[in-house]
Amino acid sequence: MLSSMKPTKYTALVLALVLLAGCATPFRPWKLSEIAEGMDRAQVVQVLGEPDFVETKDGAELLHYSYIENYNPPLSDDSNHFHEPRRGFQNRLERPSLKEYRYVVELVDGKVQNYKELVD
């Protein structure tokens, strides 16, 4: 079925699936403000949901979370989009502008020690 699809339809399908997958993610970064030092793992999971993956490092358990956001701004009222509205929309479909934010919650002895955003 996929081999008979046109490239633009295939790209739109993939983009829609990526966006839907992002919507299914229960983690929301603003929920981090509800995390307090001393909470246990079950309490963290109740607030943030299941982590994307768990890592053990230097005796600490690290719960990794990510949040994907579409940061493609809406079309402005500049003169370019009046001349080529379809091309601008098509380019947007072909090159999605998604940004991923990554966070880690550190548990020591089963209790929250701290949390932070991971930056590259």
C-alpha positions in Angstrom: 0.0 0.0 0.0 2.7 2.5 0.9 4.6 1.9 -2.3 1.6 3.1 -4.3 1.3 6.4 -2.4 2.7 9.6 -3.8 5.6 11.0 -1.9 3.7 14.0 -0.6 0.9 11.8 0.6 3.4 9.5 2.3 5.1 12.5 3.9 1.8 13.9 5.2 0.9 10.4 6.6 4.2 10.2 8.4 3.9 13.7 9.8 0.4 13.0 11.0 1.6 9.8 12.8 4.4 11.7 14.4 2.1 14.5 15.6 -0.4 11.9 16.9 2.4 10.1 18.8 3.4 13.4 20.4 -0.2 13.9 21.5 -0.4 10.5 23.1 2.6 11.3 25.3 1.2 11.9 28.8 4.2 13.8 30.0 3.8 17.6 30.2 6.8 19.7 31.3 4.7 22.1 33.3 3.8 19.1 35.6 7.4 19.2 36.9 6.4 21.9 39.2 4.4 19.3 41.1 7.5 17.2 41.8 9.0 17.7 45.2 12.2 16.5 46.8 11.6 13.3 48.8 8.8 12.0 46.6 9.1 8.3 45.7 9.1 6.8 42.2 5.4 5.8 42.3 4.5 9.4 43.2 6.6 10.8 40.3 5.0 8.3 37.8 1.5 9.3 39.1 2.2 13.0 38.3 4.4 12.7 35.1 3.5 9.3 33.7 5.8 6.5 32.8 9.3 7.6 31.8 10.6 7.2 28.3 13.5 5.2 29.7 15.2 4.6 33.0 19.0 4.7 33.6 21.0 3.8 36.7 24.1 5.9 37.2 26.4 6.2 40.3 23.7 4.7 42.6 21.0 7.0 41.3 17.9 6.1 39.3 17.4 8.5 36.4 13.9 8.8 34.9 14.1 10.3 31.5 11.1 12.2 29.9 10.8 14.0 26.6 8.3 16.4 25.2 7.9 17.2 21.5 6.5 20.5 20.4 5.7 21.9 17.0 7.3 25.3 17.0 6.5 26.1 13.4 5.0 29.6 13.6 1.8 30.4 11.7 2.1 32.1 8.3 2.5 35.8 8.6 0.8 38.3 6.4 3.9 39.1 4.3 3.6 39.3 0.6 5.4 36.0 -0.1 2.6 33.8 1.0 0.0 35.6 -1.2 2.1 34.7 -4.2 2.8 31.1 -3.3 0.4 29.9 -0.6 0.5 26.2 -1.7 4.2 26.1 -1.9 4.6 27.5 1.6 2.1 25.0 3.0 3.7 22.1 1.1 7.1 23.0 2.4 5.8 23.0 5.9 4.4 19.5 5.4 7.7 18.3 3.9 9.9 19.8 6.7 8.1 19.6 10.0 9.5 22.0 12.6 9.5 19.9 15.8 11.5 20.6 18.9 12.2 18.0 21.5 12.7 18.9 25.2 14.4 16.4 27.4 14.1 16.2 31.2 15.5 13.9 33.9 14.2 13.2 37.4 17.0 11.9 39.7 16.0 9.4 42.5 18.6 8.6 45.2 17.6 5.8 47.7 14.2 5.7 46.0 13.4 9.4 46.6 13.5 12.5 44.4 16.8 14.3 44.7 16.3 16.8 41.9 15.1 17.2 38.3 16.3 19.3 35.4 16.0 19.9 31.7 18.8 18.4 29.7 20.3 20.8 27.1 22.6 19.9 24.3 
